[in-house]
Amino acid sequence: MTTATGNWLGRVNAAAGSYSTTFATQKAMFLKLFAGEVLTAFEEQNVMLPVTTVRSITSGKTAQFPALGRTTAEYHTPGEEILGGNIKTNEVTINIDDLLISSVFIDSLEETMNHYDVRGPYAQEIGAALAKRMDQNLLRLVDIGANVSLKPATVTGMEAGSLIDSGGTDLTDGDNVATYIFKCAQELDDNFIPSDNRYVVLSPTMFYALIQSAKAVNRDWSPNTTGSYQDGSVFQVAGMNILKSSHIQTSNYTAAAGENNSYVDGTNTANEPDNFASTQFLAFHSSAVGTVKLKDISIEAEYDMRRQGSLMVAKAAVGHGVLRPEACVKVYT
């Protein structure tokens, strides 16, 4: 009997070999697809990383971010020597946290018996898990940066973060949400924060309430139309870019093993402005918090003969920290 010529979909350029060929040869194309799915899922799920300050390093365990203060202007008296002003400076050091991973093991026999593809959904879950953890850490830092008792000004004489008490206002009402976004914009103005690259992160409840607010999407209020009721989108309010996330911390958080930076609010007292449980939503400038990357997101996949299955791991070596507390605003109850 003549053996049919196999059209091996996973092999690069129809690489020669029988079905017993090594796993790496058989699945070469499939692994790239998996990697792409992980990266796509991460990019779709991650809200904070693209809108904050990111620095990549090739070695080491920390990175220093410079912080500059401001100087003043004065009138010159004829004949006096100009000696130069003084601009205070400082630096923020961010550590690399332990390796952040998300993994899945797929038994080869069960995968063969299964009647639907699992690698695509698993890739989505792995990417989403990495995105969620990074988002949670960055959002906690904005929260921490807004509270002067937890994070004083980086440069002496500069402003600290801002806390806005909502006073029990119903923030499931879109008009009220819009009002407090304007209050956030005013706080950033008062702290001399640039007007571009400002962001507000809302919970889904507040986000969709805002979309239903005539102030946010009505052409009479915004002739250039910064949102769409039909599309379920709102782009800007008070010049602030609007983001939606379910990752805002709204309960106490205990530091996890492997965290080499502090993502904890420092108190477990309920109903205090520096407690995550009081957080309603957050506003910040892109320079408010920073990320240092030692290893960007990468994916490994390998067939384990001893366990008769494939182990797939997505990983990243990063760390996060507050850079400019004055660029952080928290609306709390």
FIMAR-371193 format. One line per field, with one value per residue (C-alpha): residue number from 1; residue in three letters; x, y, z. Coordinates in pm, whole numbers, plus 50000, padded with zeros to 5 digits. Layout:
<nodes>
resi	(NUM | ...)
resn	(Ala | ...)
px	(X | ...)
py	(Y | ...)
pz	(Z | ...)
</nodes>
This chain:
<nodes>
resi	(1 | 2 | 3 | 4 | 5 | 6 | 7 | 8 | 9 | 10 | 11 | 12 | 13 | 14 | 15 | 16 | 17 | 18 | 19 | 20 | 21 | 22 | 23 | 24 | 25 | 26 | 27 | 28 | 29 | 30 | 31 | 32 | 33 | 34 | 35 | 36 | 37 | 38 | 39 | 40 | 41 | 42 | 43 | 44 | 45 | 46 | 47 | 48 | 49 | 50 | 51 | 52 | 53 | 54 | 55 | 56 | 57 | 58 | 59 | 60 | 61 | 62 | 63 | 64 | 65 | 66 | 67 | 68 | 69 | 70 | 71 | 72 | 73 | 74 | 75 | 76 | 77 | 78 | 79 | 80 | 81 | 82 | 83 | 84 | 85 | 86 | 87 | 88 | 89 | 90 | 91 | 92 | 93 | 94 | 95 | 96 | 97 | 98 | 99 | 100 | 101 | 102 | 103 | 104 | 105 | 106 | 107 | 108 | 109 | 110 | 111 | 112 | 113 | 114 | 115 | 116 | 117 | 118 | 119 | 120 | 121 | 122 | 123 | 124 | 125 | 126 | 127 | 128 | 129 | 130 | 131 | 132 | 133 | 134 | 135 | 136 | 137 | 138 | 139 | 140 | 141 | 142 | 143 | 144 | 145 | 146 | 147 | 148 | 149 | 150 | 151 | 152 | 153 | 154 | 155 | 156 | 157 | 158 | 159 | 160 | 161 | 162 | 163 | 164 | 165 | 166 | 167 | 168 | 169 | 170 | 171 | 172 | 173 | 174 | 175 | 176 | 177 | 178 | 179 | 180 | 181 | 182 | 183 | 184 | 185 | 186 | 187 | 188 | 189 | 190 | 191 | 192 | 193 | 194 | 195 | 196 | 197 | 198 | 199 | 200 | 201 | 202 | 203 | 204 | 205 | 206 | 207 | 208 | 209 | 210 | 211 | 212 | 213 | 214 | 215 | 216 | 217 | 218 | 219 | 220 | 221 | 222 | 223 | 224 | 225 | 226 | 227 | 228 | 229 | 230 | 231 | 232 | 233 | 234 | 235 | 236 | 237 | 238 | 239 | 240 | 241 | 242 | 243 | 244 | 245 | 246 | 247 | 248 | 249 | 250 | 251 | 252 | 253 | 254 | 255 | 256 | 257 | 258 | 259 | 260 | 261 | 262 | 263 | 264 | 265 | 266 | 267 | 268 | 269 | 270 | 271 | 272 | 273 | 274 | 275 | 276 | 277 | 278 | 279 | 280 | 281 | 282 | 283 | 284 | 285 | 286 | 287 | 288 | 289 | 290 | 291 | 292 | 293 | 294 | 295 | 296 | 297 | 298 | 299 | 300 | 301 | 302 | 303 | 304 | 305 | 306 | 307 | 308 | 309 | 310 | 311 | 312 | 313 | 314 | 315 | 316 | 317 | 318 | 319 | 320 | 321 | 322 | 323 | 324 | 325 | 326 | 327 | 328 | 329 | 330 | 331 | 332 | 333)
resn	(Met | Thr | Thr | Ala | Thr | Gly | Asn | Trp | Leu | Gly | Arg | Val | Asn | Ala | Ala | Ala | Gly | Ser | Tyr | Ser | Thr | Thr | Phe | Ala | Thr | Gln | Lys | Ala | Met | Phe | Leu | Lys | Leu | Phe | Ala | Gly | Glu | Val | Leu | Thr | Ala | Phe | Glu | Glu | Gln | Asn | Val | Met | Leu | Pro | Val | Thr | Thr | Val | Arg | Ser | Ile | Thr | Ser | Gly | Lys | Thr | Ala | Gln | Phe | Pro | Ala | Leu | Gly | Arg | Thr | Thr | Ala | Glu | Tyr | His | Thr | Pro | Gly | Glu | Glu | Ile | Leu | Gly | Gly | Asn | Ile | Lys | Thr | Asn | Glu | Val | Thr | Ile | Asn | Ile | Asp | Asp | Leu | Leu | Ile | Ser | Ser | Val | Phe | Ile | Asp | Ser | Leu | Glu | Glu | Thr | Met | Asn | His | Tyr | Asp | Val | Arg | Gly | Pro | Tyr | Ala | Gln | Glu | Ile | Gly | Ala | Ala | Leu | Ala | Lys | Arg | Met | Asp | Gln | Asn | Leu | Leu | Arg | Leu | Val | Asp | Ile | Gly | Ala | Asn | Val | Ser | Leu | Lys | Pro | Ala | Thr | Val | Thr | Gly | Met | Glu | Ala | Gly | Ser | Leu | Ile | Asp | Ser | Gly | Gly | Thr | Asp | Leu | Thr | Asp | Gly | Asp | Asn | Val | Ala | Thr | Tyr | Ile | Phe | Lys | Cys | Ala | Gln | Glu | Leu | Asp | Asp | Asn | Phe | Ile | Pro | Ser | Asp | Asn | Arg | Tyr | Val | Val | Leu | Ser | Pro | Thr | Met | Phe | Tyr | Ala | Leu | Ile | Gln | Ser | Ala | Lys | Ala | Val | Asn | Arg | Asp | Trp | Ser | Pro | Asn | Thr | Thr | Gly | Ser | Tyr | Gln | Asp | Gly | Ser | Val | Phe | Gln | Val | Ala | Gly | Met | Asn | Ile | Leu | Lys | Ser | Ser | His | Ile | Gln | Thr | Ser | Asn | Tyr | Thr | Ala | Ala | Ala | Gly | Glu | Asn | Asn | Ser | Tyr | Val | Asp | Gly | Thr | Asn | Thr | Ala | Asn | Glu | Pro | Asp | Asn | Phe | Ala | Ser | Thr | Gln | Phe | Leu | Ala | Phe | His | Ser | Ser | Ala | Val | Gly | Thr | Val | Lys | Leu | Lys | Asp | Ile | Ser | Ile | Glu | Ala | Glu | Tyr | Asp | Met | Arg | Arg | Gln | Gly | Ser | Leu | Met | Val | Ala | Lys | Ala | Ala | Val | Gly | His | Gly | Val | Leu | Arg | Pro | Glu | Ala | Cys | Val | Lys | Val | Tyr | Thr)
px	(50000 | 50133 | 50159 | 49982 | 50194 | 50116 | 50032 | 50168 | 50014 | 50246 | 50575 | 50774 | 50798 | 50663 | 50968 | 51045 | 50988 | 50739 | 50469 | 50718 | 50930 | 51016 | 50742 | 50931 | 50930 | 50569 | 50429 | 50660 | 50385 | 50130 | 50353 | 50389 | 50013 | 49980 | 50236 | 50049 | 49723 | 49879 | 50020 | 49694 | 49494 | 49734 | 49710 | 49332 | 49299 | 49572 | 49456 | 49730 | 50066 | 50023 | 49924 | 50197 | 50574 | 50766 | 51142 | 51320 | 51653 | 51881 | 52029 | 52011 | 51733 | 51630 | 51590 | 51609 | 51357 | 51462 | 51217 | 51254 | 51102 | 51021 | 51206 | 51083 | 51120 | 51233 | 51300 | 51658 | 51810 | 52045 | 52406 | 52343 | 52517 | 52287 | 52376 | 52121 | 51824 | 51787 | 51577 | 51539 | 51576 | 51519 | 51488 | 51250 | 51389 | 51165 | 51259 | 51200 | 50942 | 50991 | 50906 | 50534 | 50400 | 50078 | 50082 | 49869 | 49938 | 49759 | 49752 | 49820 | 49565 | 49288 | 49364 | 49335 | 49006 | 48862 | 48613 | 48699 | 49016 | 49149 | 49476 | 49310 | 49094 | 49386 | 49602 | 49335 | 49325 | 49704 | 49731 | 49441 | 49595 | 49920 | 49728 | 49507 | 49796 | 49986 | 49673 | 49590 | 49939 | 49944 | 49596 | 49682 | 49984 | 49771 | 49550 | 49851 | 50008 | 49695 | 49727 | 49989 | 50002 | 50116 | 50321 | 50451 | 50581 | 50884 | 51055 | 51048 | 50818 | 50614 | 50247 | 50129 | 49848 | 49482 | 49189 | 48835 | 48557 | 48242 | 48040 | 47810 | 47714 | 47549 | 47820 | 47597 | 47446 | 47638 | 47594 | 47748 | 48039 | 48101 | 48093 | 48364 | 48578 | 48581 | 48686 | 48974 | 49080 | 49077 | 49300 | 49551 | 49541 | 49606 | 49908 | 50044 | 50010 | 50022 | 49680 | 49765 | 49792 | 49545 | 49333 | 49036 | 48974 | 48612 | 48447 | 48212 | 47913 | 48030 | 48158 | 47822 | 47641 | 47863 | 47778 | 47410 | 47484 | 47385 | 47681 | 47924 | 47790 | 47539 | 47647 | 47504 | 47759 | 48038 | 48006 | 48295 | 48130 | 48360 | 48143 | 47866 | 47556 | 47512 | 47868 | 47883 | 48190 | 48300 | 48645 | 48699 | 48542 | 48713 | 49000 | 49054 | 49073 | 48819 | 48922 | 48717 | 48854 | 48727 | 49068 | 49034 | 49110 | 48804 | 48907 | 49208 | 49512 | 49789 | 50132 | 50200 | 50522 | 50749 | 50649 | 50963 | 50771 | 50490 | 50140 | 49976 | 49786 | 49939 | 49618 | 49339 | 49107 | 48769 | 48610 | 48935 | 49044 | 49371 | 49188 | 49123 | 48771 | 48675 | 48793 | 48536 | 48753 | 49100 | 49253 | 49617 | 49872 | 50085 | 50388 | 50222 | 50337 | 50613 | 50709 | 51056 | 51087 | 51372 | 51200 | 50902 | 50622 | 50753 | 50606 | 50755 | 50594 | 50742 | 50624 | 50707 | 50751 | 50749 | 50405 | 50273 | 50154 | 50250 | 50341 | 50282 | 50408 | 50368 | 50600 | 50734 | 50986 | 50861 | 50816 | 50603 | 50621 | 50481 | 50681 | 50477 | 50222 | 50101 | 49972 | 49746 | 49384 | 49146 | 48771 | 48659 | 48362)
py	(50000 | 50342 | 50593 | 50921 | 51232 | 51432 | 51798 | 51891 | 52228 | 52295 | 52254 | 52537 | 52495 | 52139 | 52023 | 51658 | 51386 | 51130 | 51190 | 51086 | 51387 | 51602 | 51815 | 52135 | 52046 | 51927 | 52231 | 52514 | 52719 | 52643 | 52782 | 53113 | 53134 | 53071 | 53341 | 53588 | 53508 | 53570 | 53906 | 54008 | 53915 | 54111 | 54422 | 54403 | 54359 | 54590 | 54947 | 55112 | 55014 | 55205 | 55528 | 55542 | 55593 | 55279 | 55229 | 54914 | 54797 | 54518 | 54422 | 54505 | 54491 | 54857 | 55170 | 55535 | 55785 | 56153 | 56400 | 56774 | 57059 | 57408 | 57736 | 58093 | 58413 | 58749 | 59101 | 59198 | 59503 | 59687 | 59610 | 59310 | 58984 | 58702 | 58401 | 58148 | 57992 | 57664 | 57373 | 57097 | 56744 | 56395 | 56046 | 55755 | 55403 | 55122 | 54761 | 54466 | 54237 | 53862 | 53696 | 53733 | 53421 | 53267 | 52907 | 52617 | 52246 | 52059 | 51681 | 51546 | 51264 | 51485 | 51746 | 51480 | 51352 | 51698 | 51811 | 52183 | 52389 | 52485 | 52657 | 52974 | 53021 | 52927 | 53186 | 53446 | 53356 | 53362 | 53702 | 53840 | 53718 | 53907 | 54219 | 54208 | 54183 | 54473 | 54687 | 54619 | 54718 | 55039 | 55144 | 55080 | 55307 | 55592 | 55545 | 55552 | 55850 | 56057 | 56038 | 56266 | 56057 | 55759 | 55928 | 56281 | 56498 | 56350 | 56690 | 56919 | 57212 | 57043 | 56958 | 56624 | 56410 | 56508 | 56349 | 56449 | 56349 | 56266 | 56328 | 56034 | 56164 | 55900 | 55817 | 55576 | 55893 | 55993 | 56367 | 56334 | 56135 | 56412 | 56673 | 56494 | 56442 | 56820 | 56844 | 56607 | 56822 | 57128 | 56953 | 56866 | 57226 | 57351 | 57119 | 57256 | 56923 | 56939 | 56934 | 56659 | 56287 | 56302 | 55996 | 55893 | 55528 | 55438 | 55117 | 54971 | 55092 | 55453 | 55432 | 55327 | 55576 | 55849 | 55742 | 55794 | 56146 | 56414 | 56618 | 56353 | 56271 | 56541 | 56756 | 57062 | 57017 | 56890 | 57004 | 56781 | 56477 | 56307 | 56000 | 55789 | 55655 | 55407 | 55272 | 55280 | 55503 | 55828 | 55961 | 56277 | 56480 | 56802 | 56715 | 56388 | 56060 | 55813 | 55453 | 55164 | 54897 | 54635 | 54628 | 54929 | 54807 | 54848 | 54635 | 54603 | 54452 | 54247 | 54241 | 53923 | 53723 | 53834 | 54201 | 54410 | 54739 | 54847 | 54817 | 54839 | 55142 | 55113 | 55100 | 54858 | 55114 | 55122 | 55441 | 55636 | 55817 | 55620 | 55290 | 55114 | 55028 | 55397 | 55440 | 55548 | 55632 | 55761 | 56030 | 56079 | 56210 | 55966 | 56072 | 55981 | 55621 | 55430 | 55080 | 54934 | 54631 | 54385 | 54121 | 54208 | 53959 | 53636 | 53291 | 52947 | 52618 | 52274 | 51917 | 51720 | 51352 | 51255 | 51407 | 51348 | 51700 | 52056 | 52323 | 52678 | 52976 | 53349 | 53564 | 53914 | 54071 | 54420 | 54655 | 54962 | 55274 | 55623 | 55892 | 56211 | 56208 | 56553 | 56394 | 56149 | 56217 | 55992 | 56039 | 55859 | 55816)
pz	(50000 | 49905 | 50189 | 50126 | 50117 | 50428 | 50403 | 50743 | 50828 | 51117 | 50929 | 50778 | 50398 | 50425 | 50619 | 50552 | 50808 | 50930 | 51186 | 51452 | 51366 | 51668 | 51815 | 51731 | 51360 | 51354 | 51535 | 51427 | 51265 | 51535 | 51811 | 51630 | 51602 | 51974 | 52050 | 51831 | 52004 | 52346 | 52239 | 52074 | 52382 | 52603 | 52388 | 52377 | 52754 | 52884 | 52936 | 53141 | 52995 | 52663 | 52841 | 53106 | 53100 | 52999 | 53000 | 52880 | 53019 | 52897 | 53233 | 53601 | 53858 | 53886 | 53676 | 53778 | 53647 | 53686 | 53837 | 53780 | 53973 | 53848 | 53862 | 53895 | 53692 | 53827 | 53703 | 53634 | 53797 | 53558 | 53635 | 53857 | 53776 | 53668 | 53880 | 53757 | 53929 | 54111 | 53982 | 54237 | 54110 | 54243 | 54106 | 54142 | 54147 | 54022 | 54088 | 53861 | 54018 | 54003 | 53673 | 53603 | 53435 | 53312 | 53194 | 53074 | 53025 | 52747 | 52758 | 52409 | 52426 | 52559 | 52294 | 52026 | 52166 | 52214 | 51950 | 51962 | 51958 | 52300 | 52214 | 52090 | 52402 | 52627 | 52453 | 52519 | 52888 | 52929 | 52762 | 52961 | 53289 | 53226 | 53119 | 53427 | 53673 | 53513 | 53495 | 53860 | 53974 | 53769 | 53878 | 54243 | 54199 | 54060 | 54366 | 54599 | 54420 | 54472 | 54852 | 55008 | 55327 | 55121 | 54850 | 54918 | 54636 | 54462 | 54438 | 54740 | 54685 | 54414 | 54458 | 54592 | 54453 | 54471 | 54652 | 54559 | 54797 | 54600 | 54915 | 54848 | 54504 | 54287 | 54033 | 53847 | 53702 | 53390 | 53444 | 53790 | 53649 | 53394 | 53671 | 53869 | 53561 | 53524 | 53890 | 53814 | 53520 | 53745 | 54000 | 53729 | 53605 | 53959 | 53976 | 53645 | 53468 | 53084 | 52921 | 52674 | 52757 | 53043 | 53119 | 53330 | 53416 | 53494 | 53598 | 53333 | 53536 | 53533 | 53176 | 53034 | 53254 | 53108 | 52754 | 52836 | 52955 | 52707 | 52828 | 52708 | 52362 | 52267 | 51971 | 52140 | 52419 | 52193 | 51829 | 51720 | 51876 | 52127 | 52170 | 52025 | 52197 | 51914 | 51931 | 52309 | 52310 | 52466 | 52386 | 52587 | 52863 | 52981 | 52748 | 52935 | 52743 | 52883 | 52951 | 53083 | 53314 | 53558 | 53726 | 53958 | 54310 | 54532 | 54830 | 55058 | 54896 | 55057 | 54895 | 54700 | 54705 | 54423 | 54430 | 54474 | 54455 | 54685 | 54541 | 54885 | 55014 | 55362 | 55561 | 55634 | 55788 | 55616 | 55481 | 55458 | 55141 | 55133 | 55137 | 54806 | 54918 | 54895 | 54535 | 54278 | 53976 | 53890 | 53670 | 53577 | 53328 | 53130 | 53337 | 53668 | 53692 | 53520 | 53416 | 53376 | 53148 | 53171 | 52962 | 52745 | 52698 | 52552 | 52498 | 52534 | 52439 | 52466 | 52442 | 52757 | 52671 | 53039 | 53087 | 52734 | 52684 | 52596 | 52850 | 52729 | 52927 | 52873 | 53084 | 53146 | 53384 | 53473 | 53766 | 53828 | 54044 | 54105 | 53923 | 53966 | 54250 | 54144 | 53823 | 54013 | 54112 | 54301 | 54336 | 54650 | 54879)
</nodes>
